[in-house]
């Protein structure tokens, strides 16, 4: 399977990249930093140098893939706005592939955050009322955009909300 991946050098995205490569998938990754792009390319990944906010540089690559995993994020005050621009462009690219048989319907996977749920006293399910932290207040609208994009069945969509992410001596619990 051909997969377009954003955030391939980030904490979550790099774990996704590892899993995709172990699974034998062909990966095209959007990477901001030229040095990191070289390291990713050395692993057999086609890299596209660019940033999430400049969609013209990567959309055509996403259109050639069977699906997209969006794990990237612009770490600035503009982050939520850039994420929305990227979401619109990437969902449109996946839709352009068109629907096929169920096992060939293109997919879009969005990596959100458990912070979109907010404080949960009990275990939370997909049906929990969202009360996001101020830092993630914008995320529910983006999640809704992703799930709505799959409502007509032309593409498959999913939202993943990682909780506390750790491993390889990284993450907030590594401290």
Order of alpha helices (4+ residues) and beta strands (2+ residues): beta-alpha-beta-alpha-beta-alpha-beta-alpha-beta-alpha-beta-beta-beta
